[in-house]
Amino acid sequence: MKDTFLNIEKNRRTIYALGKNVELSNDEIENLVKDAIKEAPTAFNNQSTRAIVLFGAKHDEFWDIVVNRLHDEVPNEEVYAKTVSKIDSFKAAFGTVLFFTDTDIVKSFEENVPLYADNFYDWSEQGIGIANYAFWLALTDNNLGASLQHYNPIVDELVADAFDVPANWRLRSQMPFGSIEAAAGDKDYIQDDERFRVLGK
């Protein structure tokens, strides 16, 4: 049995200590994003996932938007200081990918395939999750780290204004990525008998 893919999965971890010591070029990372999303399956092959790749000043700008917006959400300055520290760890990364769902695509399939209309939103969420994972594994295969963040929807309008995001693109997740400056801790697993059932073996 081949286990190359499983080994990449096992090496993929949420990395918070990210840096800018990246050997891949911006173009190579851009191609990783594009290929990961293009090859990730979507319901009816509707290809509803969209992405904006942020490098350099644009990457910094996004996390500045987030940290400034969060100031209105936290109860006091002590909590905000911790929030700033957390966001600074994302800003220290090499870049960020913003993942979106094209809601026009979802609506068109709801209208044109009415038998499954109630499913297309859920399926679009599955599609974007697979795209997130595919890019994350591609990063892992290239010895880069990442984490998956969700500061939507509170930053959606600000992000749309800052990066000229089409109105039909709905922000679903953000993935800062970069060099792995400190390894993740040990990962715990629940017992297999709580998680899996094998029948007819």
Sequence and secondary structure as in RCSB ss.txt:
>XXXX:A:sequence
MKDTFLNIEKNRRTIYALGKNVELSNDEIENLVKDAIKEAPTAFNNQSTRAIVLFGAKHDEFWDIVVNRLHDEVP
NEEVYAKTVSKIDSFKAAFGTVLFFTDTDIVKSFEENVPLYADNFYDWSEQGIGIANYAFWLALTDNNLGASLQH
YNPIVDELVADAFDVPANWRLRSQMPFGSIEAAAGDKDYIQDDERFRVLGK
>XXXX:A:secstr
   HHHHHHHH  B  SEES   S HHHHHHHHHHHHHHS  GGG   EEEEEEEHHHHHHHHHHHHHHHTTTSS
SHHHHHHHHHHHHHHHTSSEEEEEEEEHHHHHHHHHH GGGGGGHHHHHHHHHHHHHHHHHHHHHHTT EE  B 
 TTTTHHHHHHHHT  TTEEEEEEEEEEEESS         HHHH      
